[in-house]
Amino acid sequence: LLAGSILWVTWPKVLNVFLLYTAVGLFHYLFRRRFTLITEDPEKAFSLGWNVRLWDFWFYVSFGVVITMSVQITGVLMVFSYLVAPAIIALALSTSWPMRIAIGCAVGLTGSILGLVASYRWDLPSGPAMVCFLGVILAFFVLTQLLSKDMEPEQR
């Protein structure tokens, strides 16, 4: 449950997960403006007559379904890592939602590819290898941010 076994997932399971994630992705895409406004300005959404609590409920139900299915396949460690590392980096680098999504996808894809290559090359477990590379990418990002702030001239 902690690390999962992503390489042993069967094709029927992959198809089921694909269909579920596609349905949830379509749901979020169709209602993206509503979710975005509720996230950024819930008071405005409420003033427009939207049932903010109901939309929050549907968001969390869909999120919970995806998390539950993902944990069954990949384990808690990978799910948590893929939720946190790309989001932190994307949030720090951009204020634009589309750019944040692109950055998050790029970070996740990079960590996945590097982890799978390392797993293949050095016969490591794939899930923990991908998690480690996401951690390395996040640590590198945090260190570069901290060092760049230390090197800036003091403003008086």
WOJOLIN-V225950 format. One record per residue. RES is the residue in one small letter. D_LAST is the distance of its C-alpha to the last C-alpha in Angstrom with 1 decimal. Layout:
RES_D_LAST / RES_D_LAST
This chain:
l_52.4 / l_49.3 / a_49.3 / g_52.0 / s_54.2 / i_52.9 / l_55.4 / w_58.4 / v_57.9 / t_61.0 / w_61.3 / p_62.6 / k_59.5 / v_57.3 / l_59.1 / n_58.7 / v_55.0 / f_54.6 / l_56.5 / l_54.5 / y_51.1 / t_52.2 / a_53.3 / v_50.1 / g_48.1 / l_50.2 / f_49.8 / h_46.0 / y_46.0 / l_48.4 / f_46.3 / r_42.8 / r_41.7 / r_42.9 / f_41.3 / t_38.0 / l_38.0 / i_39.1 / t_36.2 / e_33.5 / d_34.9 / p_37.8 / e_38.1 / k_38.7 / a_41.2 / f_42.9 / s_43.0 / l_44.8 / g_47.5 / w_46.7 / n_47.7 / v_44.4 / r_45.9 / l_48.7 / w_46.4 / d_44.3 / f_47.6 / w_48.7 / f_45.4 / y_45.6 / v_49.3 / s_48.8 / f_45.8 / g_48.0 / v_50.9 / v_48.9 / i_47.3 / t_50.7 / m_52.4 / s_49.6 / v_49.7 / q_53.5 / i_53.1 / t_50.0 / g_49.3 / v_46.4 / l_44.2 / m_44.2 / v_43.8 / f_40.8 / s_39.2 / y_39.8 / l_38.4 / v_35.2 / a_34.0 / p_34.3 / a_32.9 / i_29.7 / i_29.0 / a_30.0 / l_28.0 / a_24.8 / l_25.5 / s_26.8 / t_27.1 / s_30.5 / w_33.6 / p_35.7 / m_33.0 / r_32.4 / i_36.2 / a_36.4 / i_33.7 / g_35.3 / c_38.7 / a_37.5 / v_36.0 / g_39.2 / l_41.5 / t_39.7 / g_40.0 / s_43.6 / i_44.7 / l_43.1 / g_44.6 / l_48.0 / v_48.0 / a_47.2 / s_49.7 / y_52.4 / r_51.6 / w_51.4 / d_53.6 / l_51.0 / p_51.2 / s_49.6 / g_47.8 / p_45.9 / a_45.1 / m_43.5 / v_41.6 / c_40.4 / f_39.2 / l_37.3 / g_35.7 / v_34.8 / i_33.3 / l_31.2 / a_30.1 / f_29.3 / f_27.2 / v_25.3 / l_24.8 / t_23.5 / q_21.1 / l_19.8 / l_19.7 / s_18.0 / k_15.1 / d_15.1 / m_15.1 / e_12.2 / p_9.4 / e_6.4 / q_3.8 / r_0.0
